[in-house]
């Protein structure tokens, strides 16, 4: 693949959690057992220079021992083990690689922060039994949780394995929850630094389902015996007041880059914003909470559960807006700051917000504004380039894809050696650069092939993009989010140089609320290693800090899927690949 474009910026089944201890072996023990140990098992976790503090190599959120049901507190449990994955190679890796490696790059991935306006009328919490993301008990605390994650990155400053200072951070989409202007303002304040008061509507009182007295939701300040208190959720009279209070973000101390997610592009990440009758509800004072008539409400829920959600919900809200047929009267204070932003406004906001560190625009350029595109390239480190894709579909809906123009742009990144569509090796004069691809959607979730609104542009599915990337030996990884799950897989091929890693990271709104550090090293033995380490927010596991409560509530959410934590092979791992050109 070629050097970056000149115009681009530089530089609900609950499962008990299990924990396995971190492999820590002294240098003397390594020397004494090296002859007996399989070479592939010499993991970098054994290095004497490992800086595990502040990462999940050292400790990770674990429920207190005792009751397996009901509300549980979290404590610091043993760190995740460090796993070696050599399936990217043809032969076993050399045991000496820990002594010969050379650091190439170090970056952090945030994904699915879902900075959220919990008082917005454009939310459909009454559907939370069908989709848990419609209401979360922790959703009033998204900015506090995100700030604590920023503070973790600032305190670490460098990769735990190599000690290399972070070159950059990439936030792979769903940075906002409902693509409101106010959510975008809060997100940029979290990332760049500033004061945040995560409240809209009436400045003197909370106006949302958590203060409604409706037993379907957790009402922290109300003694009503709601569904959440029935399973042990506490009564916290001052929580919503504290959640709405002003707090400060120090901002990231490393350059960071921004990627589009479906929640940054459509209503609740699902409904196209230009649908008449829905967009106007953002800034209004009426909130739809379902039908009063039980049969009508049941019919709506059935339509949603049969994947007819978008049109069924749109039609229902449009027909009943402001009428007496709604489930109950629910008024909120109108707020113009809730207006949905456009793609151009999202990019423009990044360009106009002062950047304390790194290039203006967080990867976006004026060319992106003029061409209405959300994809670009950027330099991670010397010889390592990032490709930011825009996998959202302007037609709406949760699934992704990329347009044909973006697909052709991706093909043109080039390299001195690549394979054509028939598998034939092609050589050119292009400069060789190692590439890491970033998108919001995973290949499997890029299945939305609806034509581009306005121009009818054809779309490419994830399998098509994945196969394209496999034609270029200098692609090392495709890093993404969307599924809220830690999962790492190998894009395999009979030719080892055509393999690359697909790295999917959990969200920071649902448990386990983790981000990922990736360090790229050249082992100088014909192989590269990508060293993945998960990190948590810089907040105690128990205490009064709102970020601590944010994590604890997410673990106890009645809709939490604890399998999203992934397996040991998806978390702290060494991912081996054949070095391009080796």
Secondary structure, DSSP 8 states (H G I E B T S, - for coil): -----TTS------------------HHHHHHHTTTS-GGG--GGG-TT---TTSTTTEEEEE-SS-SSS---EEEEE----EEE-TT-SS---TTHHHH-EEEEEEEEE----B--TT-SS--GGGTTT-GGG--TTGGGHHHHHHHHHHHHHHH-B-TTT--B--EEEE-S--BSS-BHHHHHHHHHHHH-EEE----S-TTS--SGGGS--TTS--TTS----TTGGGT----TTHHHHHHS-EEE---SS-EEE---GGGTSBTTTB-TTSTTTGGGTTSSB----BSSHHHHHHHHHHIIIIIHHHHHHHHHHHHTTSTTBSS--B----GGG-B--HHHHHHHHHHS--SSS-TTTT--HHHHHHT---EEEEEETTEEEEE-----TT-SS---EEHHHHHHHHTT--SEEE-TTS-EEE-S----EEEEE-SS-TTT-------TTT---EE-HHHHHHHHTTBTTEEEEEE-SS-S-EEEEE--SSGGG-EEEEE---SSSTT-EEEEEEEEE-SSSEEEEEEEEEE-SS-SSSS-HHHHHHHHHHH-TT--GGGG--GGGSSEEEEEE-TT-
